[in-house]
Amino acid sequence: MMAEDLTAFFSTSDFAVSATFTPKTGNDETANVILDAPSQVMFGGDMIGTDYVMRYRASDLPTIVRGCRGVIGGVTYVVREAPQVIDDGKIKIAKLSRDPDNLL
């Protein structure tokens, strides 16, 4: 089995941005994440929207769960669902929503 170094995928000089999340218990956790922002696409008059989704190394944010709050790029988000493991478990995704208490 080949050891994987995911550092390049989460480099802030390319796609990633810094994020700090506050778990339900414990101290803040900071990691580089890839944030996919929502978009809307028109198909024959139908709107298709996507959610805010954060991809991150599982080892970087090991204790975040549904309801945790975090800041990415100066915007506060809330984890909407339990994070999901991708493939071999080294990467997780978490669906986010903008924190309604911090909307402009």
C-alpha positions, 0 to 999 in steps of 0.5 A: 500500500502506498503512503499518501501525502495530501499536503499538496492538495491542501496548500493555501497557495493553490486551492485551500483556505485556512479554517478554524472550527470550534468543536463541541468540546475541546479547543479550536482546531485550525486546518487548510480546507477546500470550500465549494461555494453554492452555485445555481444552474439553469436547465430548461428553466429548472434551478439546481443549487449546491450546498457549501461543502468543505473538504479536509484531511480527517486528521486535521479536524478530528472532532468536528460534528454537526452543529460546530461553528467555524470561520473560513475566509472571515465568514462563519459557518455551521456544520449541517450534518455529520461529516462523511468519510471519502474513499479510504477515510483520509479525507472527509467532507462536511456540508455547511451553512452560513451561520444565521447569527452572523449574516450581513 
